[in-house]
Amino acid sequence: MSAPSWAATAQGLGTTRPTRSAHAGEEKLVTHERLLELARDVGVGLQENASLAPLTRLSIGGPTPALLTPQRVDQVQPLLRGLHSLGLSPRWLGAGSNLLIDDRGVPEPVVCTARLRREPQLEGGDRVRVSAGTALPGFTRWLVSHGLCGLEFAEGIPGSIGGAVTMNAGAFEGSVGKHTVRVILIHPDGRKQEHDVQPEDFSYRRSVFSSMGALVLEAVFLLKEGDPEELGRTLETYRSHRRQTQPLSEESAGCIFRNPLEGPSAGSLIDRCGLKGRRRGNAEISPVHANFIVNRGGATSADARALIEEVKEQVQRQTGVLLQEEVRVWSRS
Ligand SMILES: Cc1cc2nc3c(=O)[nH]c(=O)nc-3n(C[C@H](O)[C@H](O)[C@H](O)COP(=O)(O)OP(=O)(O)OC[C@H]3O[C@@H](n4cnc5c(N)ncnc54)[C@H](O)[C@@H]3O)c2cc1C
């Protein structure tokens, strides 16, 4: 890793807080050196100019100047403290299953929490602590095998615990927030907080943690006892429903739009407007589920954005409903 490669690609250093340093180029090089040092000291993997597309389920997105991938929960606080002291404001990436990232990438460093996986820990019978990178469907199955129920609805939601808590992922009337009792957060300045969840912390596909801008490090779930065999059958029902109704073998970011609070779902509105199969470049409204955009191979963020705008415009014109994006869009501006 050489300093010039970072300096050449580090528009991200635009996120550096202004200092009195005389020369912007020198400042970038100093930050580059200090970032390498920080990653080394904390023991965290750092990839410079890393493409984000392979880290998303939609396979779209340009590079970040610095991709930082902690593998242990105890590395995150010193990492974020260090980034803050360098004046850098990173973004958080989980399993990338609800993200549409600009083809030009993002100027900020990205901290990926997907490797923060360790065996879930039972805390007094019906409480389980789990770290941010644990895969939601894997965790659901782990719970079922331990005779704990509550999260069966999450079978097949391909996110990480960090993303699922932040997004309050849900399906079939269930949602992650309903079972979360404590969230361990690291704020962007490196402050750690053990937050006891209040009912108002979660709403439809939203959480207070997202508006705080904090990184979700771990979560504690409160579950009920259940019969593993019966729960296993419930999982199979949900799994087969997904197989029949969603384009699971294709590259997508799940539902693009939030369901309106009343009336037909976003997918049903899009379908009624005759938009299934509509294409922009290589992005397509899935013929299987109208609220999914699939990447037919080489789709760009511009293709997907154009399709999103077209759907919004058509649905509003034909039904009067203005759809809102559920997918998180990382743009360059
Ligand atoms: C085929 C398919 C089916 C899906 N079905 C459903 C469904 O039924 N219900 C549903 O709700 N969703 C669904 N999704 C969307 C997605 O799986 C969920 O939103 C999931 O919870 C996102 O988790 P993630 O780890 O992939 O987050 P990412 O996509 O990586 O990130 C999403 C947001 O969460 C933030 N984030 C990620 N990790 C952290 C962290 N550790 N701390 C703080 N913020 C973080 C990111 O900054 C970003 O803003 C589906 C997606 C696909 C591809």
The ligand as an ORCA input file, in Angstrom:
! r2SCAN-3c Opt
* xyz 0 1
  C     -33.836    -11.155     -1.368
  C     -34.019    -10.142     -0.263
  C     -35.119    -10.229      0.581
  C     -35.311     -9.288      1.591
  N     -36.409     -9.403      2.393
  C     -36.585     -8.525      3.394
  C     -37.724     -8.625      4.259
  O     -38.549     -9.516      4.146
  N     -37.858     -7.703      5.250
  C     -36.949     -6.699      5.444
  O     -37.112     -5.900      6.377
  N     -35.878     -6.565      4.629
  C     -35.673     -7.441      3.623
  N     -34.579     -7.317      2.806
  C     -33.659     -6.185      2.997
  C     -32.474     -6.455      3.942
  O     -32.164     -7.821      3.977
  C     -32.740     -5.946      5.356
  O     -33.040     -4.582      5.381
  C     -31.508     -6.183      6.258
  O     -31.880     -5.977      7.594
  C     -30.338     -5.269      5.927
  O     -29.225     -5.731      6.678
  P     -27.738     -5.598      6.085
  O     -26.817     -6.111      7.100
  O     -27.682     -6.223      4.745
  O     -27.630     -4.021      5.974
  P     -26.884     -3.143      4.821
  O     -27.600     -3.337      3.534
  O     -25.433     -3.459      4.856
  O     -27.150     -1.704      5.368
  C     -28.455     -1.200      5.466
  C     -28.426      0.036      6.379
  O     -28.056     -0.379      7.690
  C     -26.864      0.304      8.103
  N     -26.062     -0.642      8.868
  C     -25.585     -1.856      8.477
  N     -24.908     -2.433      9.474
  C     -24.917     -1.564     10.518
  C     -24.387     -1.581     11.836
  N     -23.685     -2.609     12.317
  N     -24.605     -0.512     12.622
  C     -25.325      0.554     12.190
  N     -25.843      0.631     10.951
  C     -25.654     -0.419     10.125
  C     -26.177      0.764      6.820
  O     -25.377      1.912      7.053
  C     -27.374      1.060      5.939
  O     -27.895      2.344      6.219
  C     -34.368     -8.246      1.772
  C     -33.257     -8.159      0.931
  C     -33.069     -9.104     -0.081
  C     -31.853     -8.989     -0.955
*
